[in-house]
Amino acid sequence: MPILLKEDLARPLPKMYRVRQQFDSVCLEDTAGAVRAQLSRPEVASLVSPGARVAVGVGSRGIRDLYTVVETTLTCLKELGADPFIVSAMGSHGGGTQEGQREVLAGYGITEEKLGVPVVTTVDTIHLGHCANGQPIWFDRAAFEADLIVPINRVKLHTDFVGPLQSGLCKMLVIGLGNHKGCSAVHEEDPEHFAAIIEETASVILEKAPVGFGIAILENAYDRTCAVEAVPARNLIRREKELVQIAKRNMPCIMLPRADVIICREIGKDVSGAGFDPNILGRSSALKTFVLPIPQYQKLVLTGITPASHGNGIGVGLFDVITRHVAEQLDLEAMYANAIACNCLIDASVPCTVEDEETAVRVALKCCRGIDRDNPKLIRIQNTLHLEYIEVSQALLPDVAADPRLSLVEE
C-alpha cells in the first residue's frame, strides 16, 4: 500500500550520532548492606515481633535492585524471628488476576522457589471505610490479616498527577494493595485530586491496617539505587513527602531543547506505570503540568514494548506512529484491564501502524510542519528510564556541542 510519495521514500534519512548525557551519578555500592543497616535501626527492628506473620508488599515496577532489596528484607525479618511472605501489591497490573500478578512477580525473580517464602497473589479485598467524599477504601485481605505489613517501593514522580505525595509507599498502600477493586475506585477521581486522595486514604489505612514500616527506594538518573530507607508507619506520610522532593532532583531528562521527531525504542510497565514517563516526553492523557524540561518536538514514534510488560502496552495511544512489531506484541486484554481501571482509555488506543522503524520515521517527518526535510532533527532514546545515552541526527550536533553536559560518543 503506497502510504508515502516517491520523493518521501527517496529522501535519505540522516545519520545518527551517539551522545552521552551527564547526570549526578551518586549511588549505593552495597544495596543489601544498606537494607540491613536500615532494618537494624532500633526504631524499625522493634516493630517486628518474634513469630509475627509479615506481609511484604511487592509491586510491578521495574526497580533495578528490587530482588536484592526484597531478598535482604526477607532475610532480616527472619533473623528478627518473623515469618515473612510476599503479597502482590500492583493494583490492576497483571490483568488484575491472581495468575497474571504471579507471572509479573516471577518476571522479576520474585518466586517461592528462589526466595523460600510463600508468594500470595490473591486479589481478595476487605472494606476499610470511606473517604470524606464517600469513596470506598479497599485493601488486600491477605495483607490485612497478617500481623505486620511492610511495603517495598520506589519513590519518584508520578506519571498522572502532581502533588506532595506521588509514586511511592503511600500509593502502594492505597492502589497497589487495593488490588483491582481499590485501584478502580481511586481512579474514578480526577487526577488533579489524586495526591489529596492518596494522602487521605493512606491515613485511614495506616490507622486500621497493621502497617509497620515501608522500605523506600530512591534511584538516580542512571536508574541505579542511590538510597534505601526504612520509614516507620507513624511518620510515613511526612517523610515520603520529603523523599518525593529528593527523587525529583534525581530525575533524568532529555537535555536538548528541540527536535522534529523523537523515536522511543520501547515502553513498558517496568519502565513506568504509564509505559513511559510523561515528565520526559510531555505526552499524557491525565497530567497537565510537567515538572521537567522537555524538548519542543512535533511527532513521537514507538518501535517496541518491553518483555517484562507481558503485552501490556499501556501508553501506546499517546504516540503518533508505531511499528507492526509493537502492534503484534500487544495483549489487548491486559492493556484494556489496566486502561479501564485507570480511566485512561486513550492510552490503550492503537495509533497509525506501519511496517518498520524507517517507515515510521518517514511518516512522522511527513506529518511535521515547517521543518528542514533535507536535514531533520531526530532524537532516539531507548526508553524514558535509561537516558544516559541518546542518539541524535546531524542537525542537532551544534546543540550538543553547546551544552557541557552533553558529549559526542560515536556515529
C-alpha positions as CSV (number, residue, x, y, z in Angstrom):
1,M,0.0,0.0,0.0
2,P,1.6,3.3,-1.1
3,I,1.3,5.5,2.0
4,L,4.2,7.8,1.1
5,L,5.1,9.7,-2.1
6,K,8.1,8.6,-4.1
7,E,10.0,11.7,-3.2
8,D,9.4,11.0,0.5
9,L,10.8,7.5,0.1
10,A,13.8,8.7,-2.0
11,R,14.9,11.3,0.5
12,P,17.7,9.8,2.7
13,L,17.2,9.7,6.4
14,P,20.0,11.4,8.4
15,K,22.9,9.7,10.1
16,M,22.5,9.3,13.8
17,Y,25.2,10.0,16.4
18,R,25.5,8.6,19.9
19,V,25.6,11.2,22.6
20,R,26.1,10.9,26.4
21,Q,24.1,13.0,28.9
22,Q,25.9,13.6,32.2
23,F,23.8,13.4,35.3
24,D,24.6,13.1,39.0
25,S,26.0,9.6,39.4
26,V,26.0,9.1,43.2
27,C,24.7,5.6,44.0
28,L,24.9,2.9,46.6
29,E,27.8,0.5,46.3
30,D,26.2,-2.1,48.6
31,T,22.4,-2.1,48.4
32,A,22.0,-5.2,50.5
33,G,24.2,-3.7,53.2
34,A,22.1,-0.5,53.2
35,V,18.9,-2.5,53.6
36,R,20.5,-4.4,56.5
37,A,21.6,-1.2,58.2
38,Q,18.1,0.3,57.9
39,L,16.3,-2.8,59.3
40,S,18.8,-2.9,62.2
41,R,17.8,0.5,63.4
42,P,16.1,0.1,66.9
43,E,13.0,2.1,65.9
44,V,12.5,-0.3,62.9
45,A,13.6,-3.6,64.4
46,S,11.4,-3.1,67.5
47,L,8.3,-3.1,65.2
48,V,9.0,-6.8,64.3
49,S,7.8,-9.3,67.0
50,P,9.1,-12.9,67.0
51,G,6.7,-15.2,65.3
52,A,4.9,-12.4,63.5
53,R,3.5,-13.1,60.1
54,V,4.8,-10.3,57.9
55,A,3.3,-9.4,54.6
56,V,6.0,-7.9,52.4
57,G,4.3,-5.9,49.6
58,V,6.0,-6.1,46.2
59,G,4.7,-4.3,43.1
60,S,5.2,-4.4,39.3
61,R,7.6,-1.5,38.8
62,G,10.9,-2.2,37.1
63,I,13.1,-1.3,40.1
64,R,16.7,-2.0,39.3
65,D,17.6,-3.6,42.7
66,L,14.1,-4.9,43.6
67,Y,15.2,-8.5,44.0
68,T,18.2,-7.6,46.2
69,V,16.0,-5.3,48.4
70,V,13.3,-7.9,48.7
71,E,15.6,-10.8,49.4
72,T,17.6,-8.9,52.0
73,T,14.4,-7.7,53.7
74,L,13.1,-11.2,54.0
75,T,16.4,-12.4,55.4
76,C,16.4,-9.6,58.0
77,L,12.8,-10.3,59.0
78,K,13.6,-14.0,59.5
79,E,16.7,-13.1,61.6
80,L,14.3,-11.0,63.8
81,G,12.2,-14.1,64.3
82,A,9.4,-13.2,62.0
83,D,7.6,-15.4,59.4
84,P,7.5,-13.3,56.2
85,F,5.7,-13.9,53.0
86,I,5.3,-11.9,49.7
87,V,2.0,-10.3,48.8
88,S,1.4,-8.8,45.4
89,A,0.8,-5.0,45.5
90,M,0.2,-3.9,42.0
91,G,-3.5,-2.8,41.7
92,S,-4.8,-3.8,38.2
93,H,-1.5,-4.8,36.7
94,G,-1.1,-8.4,35.5
95,G,-4.7,-8.1,34.3
96,G,-5.8,-7.7,37.9
97,T,-5.8,-11.5,38.3
98,Q,-4.1,-13.9,40.6
99,E,-2.3,-15.7,37.8
100,G,-1.3,-12.5,36.0
101,Q,0.2,-10.9,39.1
102,R,2.1,-14.1,39.9
103,E,3.6,-14.0,36.4
104,V,4.6,-10.4,36.7
105,L,6.4,-11.1,40.0
106,A,8.1,-14.1,38.6
107,G,9.5,-11.9,35.8
108,Y,11.4,-10.1,38.5
109,G,12.6,-13.3,40.1
110,I,10.1,-13.0,43.0
111,T,9.1,-16.6,43.3
112,E,8.7,-19.1,46.2
113,E,11.4,-21.3,44.8
114,K,14.1,-18.5,44.7
115,L,13.1,-16.7,48.0
116,G,12.0,-19.6,50.1
117,V,8.7,-17.9,51.3
118,P,5.1,-18.1,50.1
119,V,4.1,-15.7,47.3
120,V,0.5,-14.7,47.7
121,T,-1.2,-13.1,44.7
122,T,-4.8,-13.5,45.7
123,V,-6.8,-10.3,44.9
124,D,-9.5,-10.6,47.6
125,T,-10.1,-7.3,49.4
126,I,-11.8,-6.1,52.5
127,H,-13.6,-2.8,53.1
128,L,-11.8,-0.5,55.5
129,G,-14.1,2.5,55.3
130,H,-14.7,5.6,53.2
131,C,-13.0,8.8,52.2
132,A,-14.7,12.1,53.0
133,N,-16.2,12.2,49.5
134,G,-17.8,8.8,50.1
135,Q,-15.2,6.8,48.0
136,P,-14.8,3.3,49.4
137,I,-11.4,2.1,50.7
138,W,-10.5,-1.4,49.7
139,F,-7.4,-3.3,51.0
140,D,-5.8,-6.6,50.2
141,R,-7.2,-9.3,52.6
142,A,-4.1,-11.4,52.8
143,A,-2.0,-8.4,53.9
144,F,-4.6,-7.1,56.3
145,E,-4.8,-10.5,58.0
146,A,-1.0,-10.5,58.6
147,D,0.5,-9.3,61.9
148,L,2.6,-6.7,60.1
149,I,2.7,-5.2,56.6
150,V,6.0,-4.0,55.0
151,P,5.5,-2.4,51.6
152,I,8.6,-2.0,49.4
153,N,8.5,0.6,46.6
154,R,10.5,3.2,44.7
155,V,9.6,6.8,45.5
156,K,9.5,9.0,42.4
157,L,7.4,11.5,40.4
158,H,4.1,10.0,39.3
159,T,3.1,9.9,35.6
160,D,-0.5,11.0,36.1
161,F,-0.6,13.6,38.8
162,V,1.5,16.3,40.7
163,G,1.4,16.8,44.4
164,P,3.4,16.4,47.7
165,L,2.8,12.6,47.5
166,Q,3.3,10.9,44.2
167,S,4.5,7.4,43.4
168,G,5.8,5.5,46.4
169,L,4.9,3.8,49.6
170,C,1.6,5.6,50.2
171,K,0.4,4.9,46.7
172,M,1.3,1.2,47.1
173,L,-0.8,1.1,50.2
174,V,-3.8,2.8,48.5
175,I,-3.7,1.5,44.9
176,G,-1.2,-1.4,44.9
177,L,-2.7,-3.2,47.9
178,G,-6.2,-2.0,46.9
179,N,-5.9,-4.6,44.1
180,H,-8.1,-4.2,41.0
181,K,-11.1,-3.2,43.1
182,G,-9.3,-0.5,45.0
183,C,-7.4,0.7,42.0
184,S,-10.6,1.2,40.1
185,A,-12.2,3.1,42.9
186,V,-9.4,5.6,43.3
187,H,-9.1,6.2,39.6
188,E,-12.7,7.4,39.4
189,E,-11.3,10.6,40.9
190,D,-10.0,13.4,38.8
191,P,-6.1,13.1,38.6
192,E,-5.9,16.7,39.9
193,H,-7.2,15.4,43.2
194,F,-5.1,12.2,43.4
195,A,-2.4,13.5,45.7
196,A,-5.0,14.5,48.3
197,I,-7.0,11.3,47.9
198,I,-3.9,9.2,48.3
199,E,-2.9,11.1,51.5
200,E,-6.4,10.8,53.0
201,T,-6.8,7.1,52.1
202,A,-3.3,6.2,53.2
203,S,-4.0,7.9,56.6
204,V,-7.1,5.6,57.0
205,I,-5.1,2.5,56.0
206,L,-2.2,3.4,58.4
207,E,-4.8,3.7,61.2
208,K,-6.7,0.5,60.5
209,A,-4.2,-1.9,58.9
210,P,-1.1,-3.3,60.7
211,V,1.5,-1.4,58.6
212,G,4.8,-1.5,60.5
213,F,7.2,0.4,58.2
214,G,7.9,0.8,54.5
215,I,11.1,0.4,52.6
216,A,11.6,3.4,50.2
217,I,14.0,3.1,47.3
218,L,15.4,6.1,45.6
219,E,17.2,5.9,42.2
220,N,19.4,8.3,40.4
221,A,19.1,9.4,36.8
222,Y,21.0,6.3,35.6
223,D,18.4,4.0,37.1
224,R,20.8,3.0,39.9
225,T,19.9,2.8,43.6
226,C,21.1,5.9,45.4
227,A,19.3,5.4,48.7
228,V,17.2,3.0,50.7
229,E,15.3,4.0,53.8
230,A,13.0,2.1,56.2
231,V,10.2,4.5,57.2
232,P,8.1,3.7,60.3
233,A,4.4,4.0,59.7
234,R,4.0,6.7,62.3
235,N,5.8,9.3,60.1
236,L,5.5,7.6,56.7
237,I,3.4,10.3,55.1
238,R,5.5,13.2,56.3
239,R,8.8,11.5,55.4
240,E,7.6,10.4,52.0
241,K,6.8,14.0,51.0
242,E,10.4,14.8,51.7
243,L,11.6,11.8,49.7
244,V,9.5,12.9,46.7
245,Q,11.4,16.1,46.5
246,I,14.7,14.3,46.6
247,A,13.5,11.9,43.9
248,K,12.6,14.9,41.7
249,R,16.1,16.2,41.9
250,N,17.4,12.8,40.7
251,M,15.2,12.5,37.6
252,P,16.8,12.3,34.2
253,C,15.6,14.3,31.2
254,I,16.4,14.9,27.5
255,M,18.7,17.9,27.6
256,L,18.3,19.0,24.0
257,P,15.9,21.9,23.6
258,R,14.2,20.9,20.4
259,A,13.6,18.2,17.8
260,D,11.2,17.4,14.9
261,V,10.7,13.7,15.8
262,I,11.5,11.7,18.9
263,I,11.9,7.9,18.5
264,C,11.4,5.7,21.5
265,R,12.6,2.2,21.2
266,E,10.4,0.8,24.0
267,I,7.7,1.5,26.6
268,G,6.7,-0.9,29.4
269,K,5.3,-1.4,32.8
270,D,8.9,-2.0,34.1
271,V,9.8,1.5,32.7
272,S,6.8,3.4,34.1
273,G,3.3,2.8,35.2
274,A,2.2,4.8,32.2
275,G,4.5,2.9,29.9
276,F,6.8,5.9,29.7
277,D,7.3,8.9,31.9
278,P,5.2,11.9,30.7
279,N,7.5,14.3,32.5
280,I,10.2,13.3,30.0
281,L,8.2,13.1,26.7
282,G,5.5,15.6,27.6
283,R,2.6,13.4,26.5
284,S,-0.2,12.4,28.9
285,S,-3.9,11.9,29.0
286,A,-4.0,12.9,32.6
287,L,-1.0,15.0,33.6
288,K,-1.4,18.7,32.8
289,T,1.8,20.1,34.4
290,F,5.2,18.7,33.5
291,V,7.9,19.4,36.0
292,L,11.0,18.5,33.9
293,P,12.5,20.3,30.9
294,I,11.0,18.7,27.7
295,P,12.3,19.3,24.1
296,Q,9.9,21.0,21.8
297,Y,9.0,18.5,19.1
298,Q,6.2,17.5,16.8
299,K,5.9,13.8,16.4
300,L,6.6,10.7,18.6
301,V,7.4,7.2,17.2
302,L,7.4,3.9,19.1
303,T,9.2,0.7,18.0
304,G,8.9,-1.8,20.8
305,I,7.4,-3.0,24.2
306,T,9.5,-4.4,26.9
307,P,9.2,-8.2,27.5
308,A,8.5,-7.6,31.2
309,S,5.2,-5.9,30.3
310,H,3.7,-9.2,29.1
311,G,1.9,-7.3,26.3
312,N,0.5,-4.5,28.4
313,G,1.4,-1.7,26.1
314,I,-0.4,1.0,28.1
315,G,0.7,4.4,26.8
316,V,0.9,3.3,23.2
317,G,-2.0,5.5,22.4
318,L,0.0,8.7,23.1
319,F,2.4,8.0,20.2
320,D,1.8,9.2,16.7
321,V,3.2,6.3,14.7
322,I,4.1,2.7,15.8
323,T,5.6,-0.3,14.0
324,R,3.9,-3.5,13.2
325,H,6.2,-5.1,15.8
326,V,4.6,-3.1,18.5
327,A,1.1,-3.9,17.4
328,E,1.9,-7.6,17.3
329,Q,3.2,-7.5,20.9
330,L,0.1,-6.1,22.4
331,D,-2.0,-8.2,24.8
332,L,-5.2,-6.2,24.4
333,E,-7.0,-7.8,27.3
334,A,-4.2,-7.0,29.8
335,M,-3.8,-3.5,28.4
336,Y,-7.5,-2.8,28.4
337,A,-7.9,-4.0,32.0
338,N,-5.2,-1.5,33.1
339,A,-6.6,1.3,31.0
340,I,-10.2,0.8,32.2
341,A,-9.1,0.6,35.9
342,C,-7.1,3.8,35.4
343,N,-9.9,5.5,33.4
344,C,-7.4,6.3,30.6
345,L,-8.8,4.6,27.5
346,I,-6.8,6.9,25.1
347,D,-3.6,5.4,26.5
348,A,-4.7,2.0,25.1
349,S,-5.6,3.3,21.6
350,V,-3.6,1.8,18.7
351,P,-2.0,4.6,16.6
352,C,-1.0,4.7,12.9
353,T,0.8,1.4,12.4
354,V,3.4,0.9,9.7
355,E,5.8,-1.9,8.7
356,D,9.1,-0.9,10.3
357,E,11.1,1.9,12.0
358,E,12.3,3.6,8.9
359,T,8.8,3.9,7.5
360,A,7.5,5.1,10.9
361,V,10.2,7.9,10.9
362,R,9.4,8.8,7.4
363,V,5.6,9.0,8.1
364,A,6.3,11.1,11.3
365,L,8.5,13.5,9.3
366,K,5.9,13.8,6.6
367,C,3.4,14.9,9.2
368,C,5.7,17.6,10.7
369,R,5.2,21.2,9.6
370,G,7.8,23.9,8.9
371,I,10.9,21.6,9.2
372,D,14.1,21.3,7.1
373,R,13.2,18.0,5.4
374,D,16.7,17.5,4.0
375,N,18.3,17.9,7.4
376,P,15.6,16.9,10.0
377,K,16.2,16.9,13.8
378,L,15.8,13.4,15.2
379,I,16.3,12.1,18.7
380,R,16.2,8.4,19.5
381,I,16.0,7.1,23.1
382,Q,15.9,3.6,24.5
383,N,13.1,4.4,27.0
384,T,12.4,7.2,29.5
385,L,14.2,5.3,32.2
386,H,17.6,5.0,30.5
387,L,18.7,8.3,29.2
388,E,22.5,8.4,29.8
389,Y,22.9,7.6,26.1
390,I,20.7,9.0,23.3
391,E,21.1,9.3,19.6
392,V,20.7,12.5,17.6
393,S,20.8,13.4,13.9
394,Q,23.4,15.7,12.4
395,A,21.2,18.8,12.6
396,L,21.4,18.6,16.4
397,L,25.2,18.3,16.7
398,P,25.5,22.1,17.3
399,D,23.2,21.9,20.3
400,V,25.2,19.0,21.6
401,A,28.5,21.0,21.2
402,A,26.9,24.0,23.0
403,D,25.9,22.1,26.2
404,P,28.8,21.0,28.5
405,R,26.6,18.2,29.9
406,L,26.5,16.6,26.5
407,S,29.3,14.8,24.7
408,L,29.5,13.1,21.3
409,V,30.4,9.4,21.7
410,E,30.3,8.0,18.1
411,E,28.4,7.9,14.9
